Every structure is written in C-alpha cells, then in structure tokens.
Amino acid sequence: MVTSTFDAVVIGAGPGGYVAAIRLAQLGKRTALVEKESLGGVCLNWGCIPSKALIAAANLVEDVRGAAGRGVLVEAPRIDVDKLRAYKDSVVKKLVGGVGQLEKGNGVEVLKGTARFVGPGAIEVTGSAGTARVEAGAFVVATGARPIEIPGFAFDGKDVWSAREAVDLPEVPKRLVVVGGGVIGLELGTVYAKLGARVTFLEALPQILGGVEPEAVRLVQKGLRQREATVHVGAKARGWERRGAALVVRAEVDGKPLELECDRILVAVGMRPNSEGLGLAEVGVKIGSKGFVEVDGQYRTSVPSIFAIGDLAGPPLLAHKASREGEIAAEAIAGRKVARDWVAMPAAIFTDPEVAAVGLSEEQARAAGHETITGKFAFAALGRAIAIDHAEGFVKVVGDKATKLLLGVTICGPEASDLIAEAALALEMGAYLEDVALTVHAHPTLPEAFMEACKAALGEAIHALNRPERPRRDAQA
C-alpha cells in the first residue's frame, strides 16, 4: 500500500473543509484535501448555491408577472425547465471549478476517495485506483451532513425527493407536498410555488420557521397564501401510497386524519451529521448522542491530532459558520492563538419575504437579564423599497435599555440576506444604537431602514412616528 505524508489533511471539501485546506496551505503547511464527490460539498453542489440560483429565477418570474403594474407590458412568462436546470448547473460548475483552482493555486493536493481513520495519525483513502495510506500530524474532519429520512418516506429520487432531488429540478409538478416547515422546506417549496406548482406544507410543530421572530413568520405565511400555497402546522406525515396517477400523503393535523393528493413529495425535516463510517469512535473521538462530534473552542476533538468543523461539530448548520471554523482550526494547527470568539452568527432565510437575523431576539435578551428597548421601521415607509415595489416587511432592533448597547437585529423584507451584514458588523464592533443612528446612510437605499430602526428605539425616528413607550404587562404585574 502506498503511503503519503503531509503536515495536515482535511477530510471533506465543503465550505468548511476547502477553506481549512486553503488556510493551512497559506500558513505554510503541506496539505491534502480528501473528497469523495465534488469539491464544494453540499453547499456548492446541491445546497446554498444552486438553490439560490433557482430562487433568483423564480423571483424573476414573479417580477415579470407583476411588471404590468409598473407599466412594463410583457407576455406571461413560460418556464423552460431544461434551460433553467442548465443555468443552475452552469453556476455550480463555475464555482466548483473556482474552488479547484484555489486549492491548486495554494499548493493543496486533492485526493479523490473515501477516508477512514486507522489511527490518530493516519487514514486510508479508498478511491477508484485502490486504497492508499495517508499520514499527517493533524487532521480536520469536515464531512458535513445529509438529509434526514423519516419512516414511511424513503427517498427514491422520483416520487419522494430530498433537497438534493428538489434542487436538481427534475420537473415542476402540478401538486407538491412538502414535509417540513423549516428553512430548506420553505425555501424550496416557495421556488416551486413561484414556478407554478400548487404547494402544501406539513409542519409538525405549532409554527413554521421555529425560533424566528413571529411577525416575520406571519409575513412569510402571508406570502405563501398569496402564492396559493397551504400551510398545516401541528401536522404529522404518516406515509403515502399511490392511487392511480396520484400520490396520496396520509397525515394527522391536530390529531385529525388528512389525505393530500399530489404528484411529488419533498421531505425536508432537517440534516444529520456524517459522523459514521469514518473510524472516529474507533480512534477515541467522542461523539454525542445526535451524532455531532464534541470539540473545544479551537475545534479540537478528544483526540489532540483530530479537529472537527462545520455541520459535524454541531448547530447551527450554516455554510459561513463552517468556513470560519475551518479558518480557526487551521490557525490552531499552525500554532496561532485563536479560538471561537464571534459575538453573533448571522443567519438568512431566502423565503419571500426574506428573513435574516443576528444576535439576540427580544425574548432571548430578556432571558439573558437585559431590560430591553426596541425599535422597528417598516419598509412600507422607505423610499427605496417603495420605488422597487418591494415594500413588505420591517427591521427590528433590540438594545439594552440602560446602556443602549445593540443586542440583536431581525430583518424581514427585500434583500434581508444582504442587509444583515451591517448589523453583524455592528454587533462584532460592540456598537450602540446611537452609533448606527448617527451613521449617515446613502439615500435612497434599503440599509436606511436599519438606521431608522435604531433611531426609533431611541425615540428619534424621522420617517416614522415616535410612540411613547408603554410598560410591559410583566412589568405591571
């Protein structure tokens, strides 16, 4: 068996792994990157990137449909599924190729195959050419996660889709049932609704988008209704069967039976870490009950030579979190003084309207012992939002009442996924409400809403009425 030796080896080339490999090489480490499929992992190949390409196309379809209201007269849009799929694939191909060039340019050696630990300092990589032994002083495991399969809904790629098949856009079914009302289910379900499918969502919890600001959830639900989608909460999917040309999903809603006819089923109930089959436990790496690997602040596992990052290291399962963790692990391996130290991790949901948040919600801030002060500004009062005909939603800020320190921001509305970056920077820099309120924002732009929300929290809003603060019920009790 051929043996290769490196300073460091990264297993998994998703947004955590490929970044870790690049950073290790930048820091002077002879590095190998092991990947069994395509560079870029879930994110680039069938997650973040292709789904956003489809979302952008679906948004364009809706804009064209509504263009007459702005004096632009065009034919009703028609969807060429093959061309849309080809466009999405071209986006993926371009970015995956870019990752390959970056690895090559930084001197990272890419090994194609499946890795398994045979000791704390060695793995075996099995590929089409056979099995090779790879030894290193440090390993970064970044094998990501996969869709959870639930009883009665085995993925077959034809009738029952995971997110992978849904993003591949095999067709636009006339009727689609989405099992799961979380981020993935709602993003992809919204795409298919905009492309012409009649979509029904089944969510087991009392609310879709659990943990998201309730007012934002209400606006997302309103958007779904406008697209003739149906949402059932408190709904448990029990199974499905074929009846003639239709599929029939059996469910319970608040304990009452419900049958739904459809043409395809998308199951999106979450992701499970890929911690099995790697030999981690066999070499002493501690793995929690849910399959996540236990790590410290530098992402070192219970075996000092092995690090774990990204989805494998636990929630939130976010690509940008994985990338930052990859940098931290790489720098720790290189001997730098580094640790997980961010103030807040932003998150974005590409529904319609979009929802993004960073830091503490009002409820979380109170639970943490803060007496809170809040400010909200509606996009309906913002010139730029009105001008582009996307004026639904709001920006809400949460601050500490005594110090006026900014604690958290929720944005629901146009370009929320982009707007949240300024809020994340403000939190990282320890900004106060006044800092944002006194920062001159270009006009007319969408980011002005963040400035106005901070002004509103201070009772100084210009383009909204400042309302006197009312005592909370819990304060009166």
N, C-alpha and C positions, 0 to 999 in steps of 0.2 A: 504493500500500500504506500502510495506517495505521501510524503509529509511536507507541509509548508509551514513556515513560521513567520508570524507578524508581531508587531508591538500590540496591536489591538484588532479585534474582529467584531463587526456589527452584524447581527442576525436580523434580517428584515429590512426592506428598503422602502418603507413608507415615510411619511413626513417626519417621523421621529428618527428612524434609522438612517435614512440617506443624509439628513442634516448632521447627525452624530458622526458619520463617517467623514464628511467634508471637514467638520471642525477638528476632528482628530488629526487629519492629514495636515490641516493648517497649523496645528500645534507641533508638527514635526514627527508624528507617529506613523510608522509604516502600517497601513490599514487595509483590511479586506472587508468587503461588504457581501454578505451572502443573501441571495434572494431566490426563491423557488419559482416565482412567476415574473411579473413585470416590475421594473423599477417604478417607484411612486406609491406602491401599496394600494390599499382600498381608496384612499383619498384621490389620487390622480386617475385611477383606472375605472372605478365604479362607485365612487362616493362623492366627495366635495366638488370636484371639478366637472365631471360630466353632468351631474345633477344641476349644477348652476348654469351650464350651457343650455340645458333643456328648460330651466326656469326662465332664462333670459328670452328664449324663443317663445315660450308660452306667454310671457309678458308682452312681447311684441305683437302677438296675435290679438291680445286683448286691446292693445293701444290702437291697432288698425281697426278693430271692430267699433271702437268708440271715436274714431277720428272725425266722423261727420259732425259731431258736436262741436268741434273746433274748426269747422269749415274746410276740412280736408276730405274730399269725396273720392273714395276708392271702392273697388269691388270687395265683396265679403271674402276674407282670407280662406284659402284652402290649404290643408296640411299634406305635404308630401313626406310621409313617414320615412321613406328610404333616404331622401336628401337630408332630412333633419338628423337622422341617425348618423349619416356620413359626416355631417358637420360636427356633431358631438364627438365622433371618433377622431376627426382631424385635430380637434382641440386637445384630446387626450394624447394622441401621437406626438404632437408638437412638444407638450410639456414633459412627457416621459423621455423623449429624445434629449430635451434640455437637461434633465437630471443626469442622464448618461454622460453628456458632455462635461457637466460639472464634476462628476466623480472622476472621469478620465483626466480632466484638466488639473485636478488636485492630487493626482497620483494614487487614487484609491483603486485597488484591484477588485473587480466584481466577480464573484464566484456564483455560478448558477447551480442551484440544487437545494436540498433539504438538509438542515443542520440538526445534529443531536449531540448533546454533551456526553463525553465518555470519561470526563474527569474535570476538575476545576480549571484546568489549563488547556483543555483540548476538546475539539469537536470532530465529528465525522460528517463530511458533506457528501451526500449522495445525489448524483445527477445522471444525465444520460450517458456520460462517459465512465460511470462507475462511482466508487467511493474513495475519497481522499481524506487524510487526517490533516487537520489544521490546528496548530498550537499558537497560543498567544498569552501575554501577561495579563490581558484584560479583555473582557467580552461585554458587549452591550446588546441585550436582547430586546428587540422591538418588533415582535411578531403580531402586534395588533389584535383585532377582534373580528368576529364573524357574526352574521345574523342568527338570532335565537329562533329555533324551530319549536313550535308548540304542538301538543298532541292533537291529532286529527287534521293537521295541516302540513304534512310533509312537503317540502319544496320539490316540485317536479320540473320547474322551468317552463311549463306550458300552461297549466291551469292555475297552479299556486306559485306565485312569484315571491322571491325575496327582493330586497332592494337592488341586488345585483341584476336580476332579470328586468326589473322595472326601469332601471337606468339604461339598460340596453335597448329599450324602446322596440320590442318586437312588433307591437301594434298599438292602436288606440282602441281599446274595447268600448262597446256601446255602454256597458254597465260594469263598474269596478267596485268591489267591496274591499276596503282597506281595514285590516285588523290591526288596531293600534293607533292611538291618537297622540303620539309623541312627535318629536321633531321630524324624523325620517318619514313617517307615515303621512303627516300633514304636508310636508314639502312636496313629496312625490304625488300624493293624491291631488293636491292643488294643480300641479302640472297637467295631470290627465284631465281634470275638470276643465281647465282652460283650453285644452286641445279638443274637447268635445265629448268626453266620457261623462256619464251620469254616475257620480261617486257617492258611496255610502261609507261612513266611518263607524267602526265599533271600538269604543274605548272602555276598558273595564273599570277605570277609576271614575270618580264623580266629575272630573274636569279634564278636558283635553289640555295638553301642554302643562302638565303638572309642575308646580313651582314657579310658573310665570305670573307676572302681575295680572290679576283678574280682569282689569279693564282692558288690557291688551288682548287677553283671551276672548273677551266679548267682541272686540273688533275683528279678530280673526274668524270667529264664528259667523259674524255678520257677513264677512266676505265670502265665506263658504256658501251661505244661504243665497247670496246674490248670484252665485255660480251654480245654483240648483243642486248643491251637494247636501246630503243629510248627515247629521251627527247624532249618534246614540251614545250616551255615557251610561255608566253602570251596566255595560253590555259585555257579556262573556260569550265568545265564539266557541261553539261546542264541536263543530265538524261540518262537513259538506258532502254533498253527493251530486251525481249527475242525473238530471231528469230531461231526457230528450236532448235538445241542443243547449240547454241551460245548465248552469251550475247553481245549486241551492245551498246557501250557507245557513246552518242552524245556529241560533244564538238565543241567549236569555237576556232580556233587558229589564232590570229591576225585578228579577225573578220570574218574569213572564216570557213564554216562548215567542220567538220571532223567526220567520223564514225570509230570506232575501234571495231573489233570483239575480244572477249576474252572469257575466261572460268570463271574467278573470278575478282572481283573488290575490291581493298583495298583503303579506304578513310582515308587519314592521313593529315588533314589540320590544326591540332592544338588541343589544350586542353582547356577545360572550367572549371573554379574553381567550386568545390562542395560547394557553399555557401547557396544553397536553402534548405528549409526543416529543418533547424537546430534551428529555432526560434531566430536567431541572431538579425535581424532587430527589432523583437518584444520586445527585452530587451534593445534596444538602441544602438546596434553595427552599426557603419556606414559602408556601403558597396558601393563601387564605381560603375560606370555605366557598367563596364565589369564584375562585379561580384566578384572582388577582395576586400578583407577586408582591410580597412585603419588601419595602425599600425604606432607606433612610432619606435624609434631606439632600443627599448627593445622588440618590437613586442606586446606591449600592445595596445588594441583597445580603442575605445572611452568609453568603459565600463571598469573601472580600474581592475576588477577582471578577465577579459577575455583577453586572448592573442591569436594571430593567427599567424601561421608559414607555411612555405613551399609554395606549389603552391597556397594555399588560400591567401597568403599575397602578391602575385604578382610575375611577372617575374624577372629574368629568372627562368623557371620551371626546376630546377635541383635537383636531389636527395641529392647531397652533400651540396648544399645550404640549403635545408630543415633541414638536420642533424645539421648543425652549428647553424641555427636559433633555433632549439629545445634546444640546449645547452644554448644559450643566454637567451631564455625565462625562462628556468628552473632556471638559476642562478639569474635572475632578481626577480623571485618569492621568491627565498631563501634570498633575500636582499643583494646580492652581487653587487658591482659596475661593471656593464657590459653593453655593447652596441654593435650594429653592427659597426665593425671597420676594416673590412678587406680592404686591398689595392686593390685587384683584385680577381675576381671569375673565376677560370679556367673552361673551357668547352671542351668537347671531342665529336667528331662525328665519329662513327665506320663504316665509309664507306670504300672504297678501292680505293686509299689510305686513311688512317685515317687522320682526321684533328683535331687539338687541338689549342686552343688559350687562352691567359691570358693577361690582361692589355689592353693597347691602341693599336689600329691599327695605321698605319702611318697617315691615314686621320683623325682619331679621335685625335691624338696627335697634329696635326697642328691646328685643330679646337679649341683645348684647349689652343692654344697660344705658343706651342713649335716650335722652329726651329729644325727640326728633322735630325737625322743621322741614316742610316740603314745599316745593314749587312745581307748578305744571304749566306748560304752554302748549296750546293746540296748534297743529299745523294749519287748521282752518283759518287762523289769524295771521298766517305767514305769507308774505307776498310771493316768494319764490314757489312755495307749494301750490298756491292758487294758480299761478301762471303756468305751471306744468300740468295742472289738472290732476294732482295727486295730493289732496289736502286732508286726507283722513288720518287721524292719529294724534300723537302727543309726545312731548318729552317731559318726564317727571324726574325731579332730583330730590334726593334725601340728604339732609345735613344734620349736624349736631346743633341743637338749639342754642346752647351756651357758647360754643366756640365758633360756630358757623363753618366747621370743617365739612367738606363734601364727603359723603359716605357712600353714595351709590346713585346710579342713573339707569333709568329704563326709557328706551325709545321705541315707540310703535308708530310706524309710518314710512314714508318714502325714503329709501336709501339708509334705513336704520343701521344696516350692517356696516356701512362706511362711517356713519356719523358717530358710532360708539367709540371709535379710535381716539377722538379728542377727549372723551370722558375717561377712557382708560389712562391716557397720559396724565390728565388732571389728578386722578387718584394716585398714580405712581409718584407724582411730584408733591403729594400732600397739599393739594390746592384747597383753598377756602372758597365758599360761594362767591365772595367778593372778587376773588382772582378771576373767575370766569366772567362774572358780571361786568368787570371793568376792562376785559379784553375786547378790543374793537374787532367785530366780525364784519367781513365784507358783505355788502348788500347789493342785490337781493340773493341770499343763499340759504340753503337749508340749515347749516350749522347755527344760524342766528337763533333757532329755537332753543338750543342748549343755553345760550347766553340769556335769553328771555326767561327761561325756566328758573335759572339761578337768581335773576332779578326778582321774579315773582316770589321766590322763597324769602327774599329779604323785604318784600313789600314795596318793591321799586320797579315793577314791570311797567313798560311804556306802552306796549301794544296789547295789553290785556288789563282788565280792571283788577285792582288790588283789593282783595276781600279781607275784612278783619278776621283774625284767627279766632276760631271757635274752640272752646275747651272740649277735649275728647270725652266720650262717655265714661271711659275707665277712670279719667281724672276726676269726674264729677261724683263717681260712686263713693 
